[in-house]
C-alpha cells in the first residue's frame, strides 16, 4: 500500500523556485511502473509512465528541466475520471505564462 501502481492516478506538483509549489497536472493515469520494457514493479519504483497528450508531454519535459517536481498519489475514488489534457504546443515562455512563473 502507498506505492504507485498501474491504473493509479497522480498529480504533479512543480516549483520554479523552492517556495513556489503549484499543481501542474492533475489526475494523470499511470500506465506502467518500473523500467520501460520490464515487468510492472512492486514496491518502490524509480520510474513510471503516465498517459498525456503530445503537448502535455512537451510541457512535462520543460517542467522537469526547469524547477523541482513531486508526485502526489490520488485516491482510488478518482480512478474513473478523465485525464487532464491540453493542446496548442508549449514553449518555455508559454510554460512560464501557463504556470505564472515570474520573469527576471
PyMOL CGO cylinders between C-alpha atoms (Angstrom):
from pymol import cmd
from pymol.cgo import CYLINDER

trace = [
    CYLINDER, 0.00, 0.00, 0.00, 1.01, 3.57, -0.62, 0.3, 1, 1, 1, 1, 1, 1,
    CYLINDER, 1.01, 3.57, -0.62, 3.17, 2.81, -3.66, 0.3, 1, 1, 1, 1, 1, 1,
    CYLINDER, 3.17, 2.81, -3.66, 2.22, 3.98, -7.15, 0.3, 1, 1, 1, 1, 1, 1,
    CYLINDER, 2.22, 3.98, -7.15, 0.86, 1.11, -9.22, 0.3, 1, 1, 1, 1, 1, 1,
    CYLINDER, 0.86, 1.11, -9.22, -0.57, 0.78, -12.77, 0.3, 1, 1, 1, 1, 1, 1,
    CYLINDER, -0.57, 0.78, -12.77, -4.07, 2.28, -13.09, 0.3, 1, 1, 1, 1, 1, 1,
    CYLINDER, -4.07, 2.28, -13.09, -3.45, 4.68, -10.16, 0.3, 1, 1, 1, 1, 1, 1,
    CYLINDER, -3.45, 4.68, -10.16, -3.89, 8.43, -10.66, 0.3, 1, 1, 1, 1, 1, 1,
    CYLINDER, -3.89, 8.43, -10.66, -1.25, 11.03, -9.77, 0.3, 1, 1, 1, 1, 1, 1,
    CYLINDER, -1.25, 11.03, -9.77, -0.98, 14.81, -9.60, 0.3, 1, 1, 1, 1, 1, 1,
    CYLINDER, -0.98, 14.81, -9.60, 2.30, 16.53, -10.45, 0.3, 1, 1, 1, 1, 1, 1,
    CYLINDER, 2.30, 16.53, -10.45, 3.35, 19.48, -8.30, 0.3, 1, 1, 1, 1, 1, 1,
    CYLINDER, 3.35, 19.48, -8.30, 6.00, 21.82, -9.70, 0.3, 1, 1, 1, 1, 1, 1,
    CYLINDER, 6.00, 21.82, -9.70, 8.06, 24.68, -8.29, 0.3, 1, 1, 1, 1, 1, 1,
    CYLINDER, 8.06, 24.68, -8.29, 10.16, 27.07, -10.40, 0.3, 1, 1, 1, 1, 1, 1,
    CYLINDER, 10.16, 27.07, -10.40, 11.69, 28.18, -7.06, 0.3, 1, 1, 1, 1, 1, 1,
    CYLINDER, 11.69, 28.18, -7.06, 11.84, 26.29, -3.74, 0.3, 1, 1, 1, 1, 1, 1,
    CYLINDER, 11.84, 26.29, -3.74, 8.93, 28.23, -2.20, 0.3, 1, 1, 1, 1, 1, 1,
    CYLINDER, 8.93, 28.23, -2.20, 6.51, 28.40, -5.14, 0.3, 1, 1, 1, 1, 1, 1,
    CYLINDER, 6.51, 28.40, -5.14, 4.83, 24.96, -5.35, 0.3, 1, 1, 1, 1, 1, 1,
    CYLINDER, 4.83, 24.96, -5.35, 1.77, 24.65, -7.57, 0.3, 1, 1, 1, 1, 1, 1,
    CYLINDER, 1.77, 24.65, -7.57, -0.29, 21.92, -9.20, 0.3, 1, 1, 1, 1, 1, 1,
    CYLINDER, -0.29, 21.92, -9.20, 0.94, 21.49, -12.77, 0.3, 1, 1, 1, 1, 1, 1,
    CYLINDER, 0.94, 21.49, -12.77, -1.03, 18.40, -13.84, 0.3, 1, 1, 1, 1, 1, 1,
    CYLINDER, -1.03, 18.40, -13.84, -3.91, 16.61, -12.20, 0.3, 1, 1, 1, 1, 1, 1,
    CYLINDER, -3.91, 16.61, -12.20, -5.36, 13.14, -12.31, 0.3, 1, 1, 1, 1, 1, 1,
    CYLINDER, -5.36, 13.14, -12.31, -2.87, 11.56, -14.72, 0.3, 1, 1, 1, 1, 1, 1,
    CYLINDER, -2.87, 11.56, -14.72, -3.39, 7.81, -15.20, 0.3, 1, 1, 1, 1, 1, 1,
    CYLINDER, -3.39, 7.81, -15.20, -0.36, 5.60, -14.53, 0.3, 1, 1, 1, 1, 1, 1,
    CYLINDER, -0.36, 5.60, -14.53, 0.18, 3.13, -17.37, 0.3, 1, 1, 1, 1, 1, 1,
    CYLINDER, 0.18, 3.13, -17.37, 3.35, 1.35, -16.25, 0.3, 1, 1, 1, 1, 1, 1,
    CYLINDER, 3.35, 1.35, -16.25, 5.59, 1.26, -13.17, 0.3, 1, 1, 1, 1, 1, 1,
    CYLINDER, 5.59, 1.26, -13.17, 9.29, 0.38, -13.36, 0.3, 1, 1, 1, 1, 1, 1,
    CYLINDER, 9.29, 0.38, -13.36, 11.77, 0.39, -16.23, 0.3, 1, 1, 1, 1, 1, 1,
    CYLINDER, 11.77, 0.39, -16.23, 10.38, 0.62, -19.75, 0.3, 1, 1, 1, 1, 1, 1,
    CYLINDER, 10.38, 0.62, -19.75, 10.36, -2.81, -21.33, 0.3, 1, 1, 1, 1, 1, 1,
    CYLINDER, 10.36, -2.81, -21.33, 10.37, -4.54, -17.93, 0.3, 1, 1, 1, 1, 1, 1,
    CYLINDER, 10.37, -4.54, -17.93, 7.57, -6.04, -15.90, 0.3, 1, 1, 1, 1, 1, 1,
    CYLINDER, 7.57, -6.04, -15.90, 5.49, -3.74, -13.69, 0.3, 1, 1, 1, 1, 1, 1,
    CYLINDER, 5.49, -3.74, -13.69, 7.38, -3.24, -10.42, 0.3, 1, 1, 1, 1, 1, 1,
    CYLINDER, 7.38, -3.24, -10.42, 6.09, -3.92, -6.92, 0.3, 1, 1, 1, 1, 1, 1,
    CYLINDER, 6.09, -3.92, -6.92, 7.04, -1.61, -4.03, 0.3, 1, 1, 1, 1, 1, 1,
    CYLINDER, 7.04, -1.61, -4.03, 9.21, 1.45, -4.58, 0.3, 1, 1, 1, 1, 1, 1,
    CYLINDER, 9.21, 1.45, -4.58, 9.72, 2.20, -8.29, 0.3, 1, 1, 1, 1, 1, 1,
    CYLINDER, 9.72, 2.20, -8.29, 12.24, 4.57, -9.82, 0.3, 1, 1, 1, 1, 1, 1,
    CYLINDER, 12.24, 4.57, -9.82, 10.03, 5.41, -12.79, 0.3, 1, 1, 1, 1, 1, 1,
    CYLINDER, 10.03, 5.41, -12.79, 6.51, 5.25, -14.12, 0.3, 1, 1, 1, 1, 1, 1,
    CYLINDER, 6.51, 5.25, -14.12, 4.67, 6.09, -17.33, 0.3, 1, 1, 1, 1, 1, 1,
    CYLINDER, 4.67, 6.09, -17.33, 1.58, 8.32, -17.43, 0.3, 1, 1, 1, 1, 1, 1,
    CYLINDER, 1.58, 8.32, -17.43, -0.91, 8.97, -20.22, 0.3, 1, 1, 1, 1, 1, 1,
    CYLINDER, -0.91, 8.97, -20.22, -0.69, 12.55, -21.57, 0.3, 1, 1, 1, 1, 1, 1,
    CYLINDER, -0.69, 12.55, -21.57, -1.22, 14.33, -24.87, 0.3, 1, 1, 1, 1, 1, 1,
    CYLINDER, -1.22, 14.33, -24.87, 1.79, 15.18, -27.06, 0.3, 1, 1, 1, 1, 1, 1,
    CYLINDER, 1.79, 15.18, -27.06, 1.53, 18.83, -25.98, 0.3, 1, 1, 1, 1, 1, 1,
    CYLINDER, 1.53, 18.83, -25.98, 1.41, 17.86, -22.31, 0.3, 1, 1, 1, 1, 1, 1,
    CYLINDER, 1.41, 17.86, -22.31, 4.44, 15.60, -22.80, 0.3, 1, 1, 1, 1, 1, 1,
    CYLINDER, 4.44, 15.60, -22.80, 6.32, 18.62, -24.14, 0.3, 1, 1, 1, 1, 1, 1,
    CYLINDER, 6.32, 18.62, -24.14, 5.17, 20.71, -21.15, 0.3, 1, 1, 1, 1, 1, 1,
    CYLINDER, 5.17, 20.71, -21.15, 6.25, 17.96, -18.73, 0.3, 1, 1, 1, 1, 1, 1,
    CYLINDER, 6.25, 17.96, -18.73, 9.68, 17.84, -20.33, 0.3, 1, 1, 1, 1, 1, 1,
    CYLINDER, 9.68, 17.84, -20.33, 10.09, 21.59, -19.87, 0.3, 1, 1, 1, 1, 1, 1,
    CYLINDER, 10.09, 21.59, -19.87, 8.82, 21.43, -16.28, 0.3, 1, 1, 1, 1, 1, 1,
    CYLINDER, 8.82, 21.43, -16.28, 11.26, 18.68, -15.36, 0.3, 1, 1, 1, 1, 1, 1,
    CYLINDER, 11.26, 18.68, -15.36, 14.16, 20.67, -16.84, 0.3, 1, 1, 1, 1, 1, 1,
    CYLINDER, 14.16, 20.67, -16.84, 13.17, 23.99, -15.19, 0.3, 1, 1, 1, 1, 1, 1,
    CYLINDER, 13.17, 23.99, -15.19, 12.42, 23.55, -11.50, 0.3, 1, 1, 1, 1, 1, 1,
    CYLINDER, 12.42, 23.55, -11.50, 11.54, 20.90, -8.96, 0.3, 1, 1, 1, 1, 1, 1,
    CYLINDER, 11.54, 20.90, -8.96, 8.64, 18.47, -9.06, 0.3, 1, 1, 1, 1, 1, 1,
    CYLINDER, 8.64, 18.47, -9.06, 6.81, 15.99, -6.84, 0.3, 1, 1, 1, 1, 1, 1,
    CYLINDER, 6.81, 15.99, -6.84, 4.16, 13.35, -7.45, 0.3, 1, 1, 1, 1, 1, 1,
    CYLINDER, 4.16, 13.35, -7.45, 1.02, 13.00, -5.37, 0.3, 1, 1, 1, 1, 1, 1,
    CYLINDER, 1.02, 13.00, -5.37, -0.84, 9.69, -5.36, 0.3, 1, 1, 1, 1, 1, 1,
    CYLINDER, -0.84, 9.69, -5.36, -4.58, 10.31, -5.66, 0.3, 1, 1, 1, 1, 1, 1,
    CYLINDER, -4.58, 10.31, -5.66, -7.43, 8.43, -4.05, 0.3, 1, 1, 1, 1, 1, 1,
    CYLINDER, -7.43, 8.43, -4.05, -8.78, 5.33, -5.80, 0.3, 1, 1, 1, 1, 1, 1,
    CYLINDER, -8.78, 5.33, -5.80, -12.10, 7.21, -5.92, 0.3, 1, 1, 1, 1, 1, 1,
    CYLINDER, -12.10, 7.21, -5.92, -10.58, 9.25, -8.78, 0.3, 1, 1, 1, 1, 1, 1,
    CYLINDER, -10.58, 9.25, -8.78, -9.94, 6.16, -10.93, 0.3, 1, 1, 1, 1, 1, 1,
    CYLINDER, -9.94, 6.16, -10.93, -12.94, 6.68, -13.23, 0.3, 1, 1, 1, 1, 1, 1,
    CYLINDER, -12.94, 6.68, -13.23, -12.27, 10.34, -14.04, 0.3, 1, 1, 1, 1, 1, 1,
    CYLINDER, -12.27, 10.34, -14.04, -10.76, 11.55, -17.33, 0.3, 1, 1, 1, 1, 1, 1,
    CYLINDER, -10.76, 11.55, -17.33, -7.15, 12.62, -17.72, 0.3, 1, 1, 1, 1, 1, 1,
    CYLINDER, -7.15, 12.62, -17.72, -6.23, 16.30, -17.86, 0.3, 1, 1, 1, 1, 1, 1,
    CYLINDER, -6.23, 16.30, -17.86, -5.46, 17.16, -21.49, 0.3, 1, 1, 1, 1, 1, 1,
    CYLINDER, -5.46, 17.16, -21.49, -4.37, 20.43, -23.10, 0.3, 1, 1, 1, 1, 1, 1,
    CYLINDER, -4.37, 20.43, -23.10, -3.35, 21.33, -26.62, 0.3, 1, 1, 1, 1, 1, 1,
    CYLINDER, -3.35, 21.33, -26.62, -1.56, 24.02, -28.58, 0.3, 1, 1, 1, 1, 1, 1,
    CYLINDER, -1.56, 24.02, -28.58, 2.12, 23.17, -28.10, 0.3, 1, 1, 1, 1, 1, 1,
    CYLINDER, 2.12, 23.17, -28.10, 4.45, 24.51, -25.42, 0.3, 1, 1, 1, 1, 1, 1,
    CYLINDER, 4.45, 24.51, -25.42, 7.48, 26.78, -25.32, 0.3, 1, 1, 1, 1, 1, 1,
    CYLINDER, 7.48, 26.78, -25.32, 9.32, 27.97, -22.22, 0.3, 1, 1, 1, 1, 1, 1,
    CYLINDER, 9.32, 27.97, -22.22, 7.63, 31.42, -22.37, 0.3, 1, 1, 1, 1, 1, 1,
    CYLINDER, 7.63, 31.42, -22.37, 4.23, 29.74, -22.78, 0.3, 1, 1, 1, 1, 1, 1,
    CYLINDER, 4.23, 29.74, -22.78, 5.06, 27.41, -19.89, 0.3, 1, 1, 1, 1, 1, 1,
    CYLINDER, 5.06, 27.41, -19.89, 6.06, 30.39, -17.72, 0.3, 1, 1, 1, 1, 1, 1,
    CYLINDER, 6.06, 30.39, -17.72, 2.80, 32.10, -18.61, 0.3, 1, 1, 1, 1, 1, 1,
    CYLINDER, 2.80, 32.10, -18.61, 0.71, 28.97, -18.04, 0.3, 1, 1, 1, 1, 1, 1,
    CYLINDER, 0.71, 28.97, -18.04, 2.18, 28.37, -14.59, 0.3, 1, 1, 1, 1, 1, 1,
    CYLINDER, 2.18, 28.37, -14.59, 2.57, 32.07, -13.65, 0.3, 1, 1, 1, 1, 1, 1,
    CYLINDER, 2.57, 32.07, -13.65, 6.36, 31.99, -13.37, 0.3, 1, 1, 1, 1, 1, 1,
    CYLINDER, 6.36, 31.99, -13.37, 7.76, 35.49, -12.80, 0.3, 1, 1, 1, 1, 1, 1,
    CYLINDER, 7.76, 35.49, -12.80, 10.32, 36.55, -15.39, 0.3, 1, 1, 1, 1, 1, 1,
    CYLINDER, 10.32, 36.55, -15.39, 13.57, 38.10, -14.12, 0.3, 1, 1, 1, 1, 1, 1,
]
cmd.load_cgo(trace, "trace")
